Amino acid sequence: MKFNRRLAQNRRQTIVAIWKQSLTKLLDYYEATRGEFKQFFPKLFIFFVSLNISCYWLALLTAYPKNLL
């Protein structure tokens, strides 16, 4: 019984170590490839404006399909 507990604990430690290593690699990749902070807000603004316009036209198209087509 003690052997099974040790084996399970060893597996958990191994899985956590692999998970930690992969997250470290992911963080390193993100920090190497991320853009500047100054470019973030204009891109975010453009994204939400385009999303708003597309949702507006989708709503018009579904509400009044005969008038728009």
Kinemage of the C-alpha trace (Angstrom):
@kinemage 1
@onewidth
@group {chain A} dominant
@subgroup {mainchain}
@vectorlist {calphas} color= white
{ca met a 1} P 0.000 0.000 0.000
{ca lys a 2} L 2.826 2.400 0.829
{ca phe a 3} L 4.468 1.555 -2.499
{ca asn a 4} L 1.340 2.576 -4.400
{ca arg a 5} L 1.191 5.892 -2.540
{ca arg a 6} L 4.847 6.594 -3.269
{ca leu a 7} L 4.369 5.676 -6.913
{ca ala a 8} L 1.320 7.944 -7.203
{ca gln a 9} L 3.149 10.776 -5.458
{ca asn a 10} L 6.165 10.307 -7.736
{ca arg a 11} L 3.893 10.416 -10.803
{ca arg a 12} L 2.258 13.620 -9.574
{ca gln a 13} L 5.629 15.232 -9.029
{ca thr a 14} L 6.736 14.180 -12.506
{ca ile a 15} L 3.556 15.520 -14.103
{ca val a 16} L 3.868 18.812 -12.228
{ca ala a 17} L 7.522 19.108 -13.282
{ca ile a 18} L 6.616 18.522 -16.950
{ca trp a 19} L 3.741 21.013 -16.688
{ca lys a 20} L 6.001 23.602 -15.079
{ca gln a 21} L 8.656 23.124 -17.762
{ca ser a 22} L 6.133 23.505 -20.583
{ca leu a 23} L 4.667 26.653 -19.020
{ca thr a 24} L 8.168 28.100 -18.728
{ca lys a 25} L 8.758 27.448 -22.425
{ca leu a 26} L 5.398 29.010 -23.289
{ca leu a 27} L 6.174 32.106 -21.217
{ca asp a 28} L 9.591 32.456 -22.846
{ca tyr a 29} L 8.010 32.189 -26.305
{ca tyr a 30} L 5.354 34.764 -25.409
{ca glu a 31} L 7.878 37.250 -24.051
{ca ala a 32} L 10.041 36.852 -27.157
{ca thr a 33} L 7.203 37.346 -29.664
{ca arg a 34} L 4.828 39.812 -28.029
{ca gly a 35} L 4.447 43.241 -29.525
{ca glu a 36} L 4.861 46.627 -27.967
{ca phe a 37} L 2.310 47.869 -25.463
{ca lys a 38} L 1.726 51.059 -27.468
{ca gln a 39} L 0.273 49.025 -30.338
{ca phe a 40} L -2.112 47.060 -28.132
{ca phe a 41} L -4.824 49.668 -27.495
{ca pro a 42} L -5.198 50.843 -31.115
{ca lys a 43} L -5.492 47.215 -32.241
{ca leu a 44} L -7.997 46.526 -29.481
{ca phe a 45} L -10.031 49.585 -30.480
{ca ile a 46} L -10.060 48.591 -34.152
{ca phe a 47} L -11.058 45.043 -33.262
{ca phe a 48} L -14.053 46.128 -31.176
{ca val a 49} L -15.181 48.756 -33.673
{ca ser a 50} L -15.122 46.174 -36.478
{ca leu a 51} L -16.904 43.656 -34.240
{ca asn a 52} L -19.554 46.244 -33.413
{ca ile a 53} L -20.107 47.153 -37.070
{ca ser a 54} L -20.326 43.513 -38.154
{ca cys a 55} L -22.810 42.683 -35.368
{ca tyr a 56} L -24.872 45.740 -36.296
{ca trp a 57} L -25.101 44.658 -39.927
{ca leu a 58} L -25.844 41.070 -38.930
{ca ala a 59} L -28.706 42.315 -36.753
{ca leu a 60} L -30.046 44.456 -39.606
{ca leu a 61} L -29.769 41.570 -42.009
{ca thr a 62} L -31.676 39.201 -39.716
{ca ala a 63} L -34.330 41.797 -38.792
{ca tyr a 64} L -34.947 43.205 -42.296
{ca pro a 65} L -33.666 40.690 -44.845
{ca lys a 66} L -35.947 41.908 -47.660
{ca asn a 67} L -34.861 45.546 -47.385
{ca leu a 68} L -31.117 44.842 -47.437
{ca leu a 69} L -30.874 42.213 -50.164
